[in-house]
Amino acid sequence: SQSEQQVLSSKLECVQSIKDGVLAEAKCAESDQVSLFPQKGGGTETQTQSSLQLLQVEADTLHKKVDSEDLYMTSIFYEREETEREVTGREVTELVWTLCLVHSTSYETAGLFMTLVFELRHLSLEALRALWQRSSFKCRDNWQPLIDALPSCATEACVVLMKELVASGEVEEDKAEYFFWSFVFIPKPTSGMIESLAPLLKSPRASQSCFLGITALLHRFCSAHSSCDDVPAVQDVLGILGKFLGGNCTVQDSEHLSEMQLVLKAIGNAGLAAASLAPVLSSCASLNSNPMEIRLAAIQAFRRIPCSVRVSGLLPAGD
């Protein structure tokens, strides 16, 4: 049949000339033959010849020397030159309005949104509260620019405002979850952030992301502060978590079992900060009457606690 016949036939031949390890010349001849009706012997043929020849070799271009004092290492994450002018709440309000007017998928929107994030970093808590009163509206497409920008702000004032919005129920549940997960990316946590967030752990509505987000923030804070055990805000969080554990993580029913597993996971998240809870974790893991899930979770809670911390009952004491 015609489908079994060869319709296209191609041939390519190249000759290369190498001199001193460098390609000096290349000549190629290509032939393409198309036969639409092979049985009749008809068709077309195209022949192409090409030639490349090395003309000259240039020495490596030397880069202009730069003074080492002008070089520095930095992260490109949200990098922008700091503005020296004072940012006012009115200007930020106008920026939020502008974001609502432009198309949500345009390049202009991306630039304006980043500007909003950086300008929020210059506002005090009082200014942010006033801004929220003026700019908490939703755009036509149901978008709230201010809600989405706050988690990227990463200042103490922004974190405190986010906490207030969550505690008052002014933000939807999915946005609250977004707030909590954003704590993981705050580069320089402060004791003020931790102090503000600690009461959320006592709420009956505290979610998994609430526990894990706050304790991740706690771990990063203690990683940068050698004496974080003495910080009152850190002690408050550990006191709340320790109260959940009781003396040995005893649980009464399946609901308390799930809650205890979450608290133990959060303690593991806290890492360095949770070293003072090591004796209680040891009791939780060694108590035979505890469910196996609790005992394993207690052991896993040690994952970030330094090995220098003596764990009674779990690890043998050193001489």
N, C-alpha and C positions, 0 to 999 in steps of 0.2 A: 504494500500500500504506500501511498505518498508519505504518510506520517513516518514510515520506516526509512525513508530516503534521507540523505544528508542534505539539509537545506542551506546551512552556513558552514563554510570551510575557511579557517584562518591559519596564517603562518607568519611567524615573527622570528627574524634572525638578527642578532646584534654582534658586533665585533668591538671589543674594548681594548684600548691601549693603555697600559699602566707604566708610569715612569717615576722612579724613585718613590714608589709606594703611593703615588697619587694618580688618579684617573686623568689621563692627558687627552684622550679622544674616545668617542663612542659613535659608531655608525650603525643604524638600524634600518632594516627593510621589512615592511609589513604588507602582507597580501590578504585581502578578504574577498571571498567569492560567495555570492548568494545565488542559489538556484531555486526559483519558485516552482518550476516544473521540471524536475530532474529527468523525467522520462523523455522529455522533448529536447533535452540538451541545451535549453536556454538559461539565461541568467546574466548577472553583472559581476564585474571584478574591479576591485579598487586596490591600487598599489600606492604605498606611502613610504617615502624615504626621509629619514631624519639624521642629523649629524650634530654632535656636541663637541666643542673643542675648548680646552683650557687655554685662556689667554694670559693670565698672570696670577701670581700668588702673592697675597699681601701679608705683611707681618701682623701679629696680634695687635689689636688696638689697645693702647694703654689707657686705663681709666684714670680720670682726673683724681688726684689725691685729695682726700677730704680730711679736715682736721678732726682728730678723734674726739675732741670736746663737743663736736656737733652731732655725734652719734649717740644713740641711747636705745635700750631695749624696752619695748612696751607691748601691751596686748592691743589687738585691733578691735577688741570687743567694745562697741559703743564709744570709740575714741573720737574726741572732738576737742578743738582748742577751746579753752575756758574763756568765757566772755568776761570782760572787766566791768561792763555796765550792769547796773542793778535791774533785775527782772521784777516787774510788778504783776500783781494778781490780775489787773485789768488786761495787760498784754496777753497773759496766758489764757484768759477767758476768750479774748478775740481769736486766739489761735485755735481754740477748741471749736468755736463757731466756724472758722475757715475750714477746718477738717471736715465738718459736717456738710459743707457746701461742695467740696471737690469730690470727684469720682473716687470711690473707695479702692479701686484697683490701679490708679494712676501712679506714675513715678512721683508726681508732686505730693501725693498723699504720704508716701514713704518718707520723703524729706521732711514734711511738716510734722509727721508723727515723731520722728527722731528729735526734732527741735523741741517738741512738747516734752519729751522725756528729760532732756537736758535742762529745760527751763524749770521743770518741777523740782529739780535738785537744788535750785537756788531759793526756794520758798520755805518759809518757816511753817511750823505746824498751824499757827493761827491763820496764816495766809492760805494754806492748803484747805483748812476748814471753810474759810470764806469762799474759796474757789469752788469747793464741792457744792455749796449752797447755790452758786450761780451757774455751774456748768455740769451738773449731774444728769442733764437731759439726754435723751436718746435722739440720734439722727433719724432721718427719714427711713433708712434701711435698718433701723433698730440697733445701730451701733452706738456704743458709749465710749468715745475716745479716751476720756479721763480714766475710766475703769481699766482699760487695757494698758494705759501708760503707767499707772501707779506701780505695778509689780516690777517694772524695769527701772524705776527711779532709784531704788536701793538706798535711800537716805533714812535716817531715824524718823524724821518727820513723816515721810511717806508710809513707813511701816506702821507707825502709830495710827495714822489716819485709816489705813487698811484694817487694822485691828478694830477700830471704832466702828467702821462700816459693817464688819462681820458681826460684832457683838450686838449691834442695833438691828441687824437683819435688813439693812438697806441695800444689800447686794444679793443677787440670786446665788443659789447653791453652787452652780458650776463656776461662777466667778470667784466665790470664796475658795473653792478648791484650787483655782488658778493662783490665787494669792498665796496659799500655803506652800504650794510646790515651788513658787518663785523664791522662797526663802533660801533654798539650796544654792541659788546663784548670787546671793549677796556677798560681795567680795570682802567687805570689812564690817562685820556685825558689831554692834555696840551693846553695852550692858543695858542701855535705855530701851533698845529693841526687845531684849529678852524680858525685861521687867514689864513692858507693856503687854507682851504676848502671853506671859505665864498664866494669867487668870482664865484664858480660853481653855486651858487643859482641864479646868474644873467644871466646865459646862457639860451637862448631860448630852448636849448635841455635838460634842467634840468628835470630829471624824478622824479616820486613819491619817489623812493628809495633814490634819492639824497636829497630831502627835509627832508624826515623822518630820514634817517641815520645821517645827519649832526645835526639835531635838537635833536636827541636822545643823540648824543655825547655831545651836549651843556648842556642838562639836567644833565648828569652824572658829567660833569665838575663843574657845579654850585652846585650840591649836595655836592661836596667836598670842595668848596670854598665859604665861607659865603659872601664875598664882590665881587661876580662875576660881578655885575652890573657895577663896575668900570673898568673892564677889556676891553681894546679897541677892542679886537677880538670879544667879546660877543656883544658889542655895534654895531659893524659892521653888524653882523648877524641880530640882532633885527632891525637895520635900514633898511636892505634889506626887511625883512618880513613886517615891518611897511609900507614901501613904496608900497608894493603890496596891502595892505588894503586900502590905501587912508585915508579918514577921517571916512568912515562909510561902507566900503565893497560894494559900489555900483558897479553893473555889467551891461554890455551892451548887452551881448548875451550869448548863451549856452556855448561857448568856454571859455569865461571869468568866467562863473559860475563854471565850473569844476576846473579852475585854482584857483579861490578864495576858493573853498572847500578844495583843497589840501593845500593851504597856511594856512588856519585856522587849519587844522589837524596838520600841522607841528608846528604851534604855541602851540597847545595843547601838542605836543610831547616835546617841549622845556621846558615846566613846569616852574620851579623856575625862569629860565632866562627871561621868558616872562611876568613877573609881571608888568613891565613898560608899556606893551601894554593893560593892563586891561581897561583903559578908552575908547580906540578905540574899543575893543571887546564889551564893553557895548553899544556903539553907534551902532555897527553892529547888535547887537541882538535886540535893541529897535526900530530900524527904520522900520516902518510899510511897507514902499514901497519895502524893501528888500525881495527877495524870501524866502519862509519858510525854504528851505534847508540851505541858508546862515545864517539865524537867529539861527537855531538849531546848526549849525556848530560853530557859534560864542560862544554859550553857552557851548558847549562841549569843547571848547578851554580852558575853565577855570579849566579843570579837575585836572591839576597838580599845578595850581597856589595856593599858601597858602591862607587859609581862612582869614588870618590876613590882606590881601590886600583888601581894600574897593573897591567894585565894584559898581560904581555909576549907578543908574538906574536899576540894577538887584537885588541887595540885599539892604535891609534897613540899613541905617547908625546906628551904635551903639551909645549909649549915652556916 
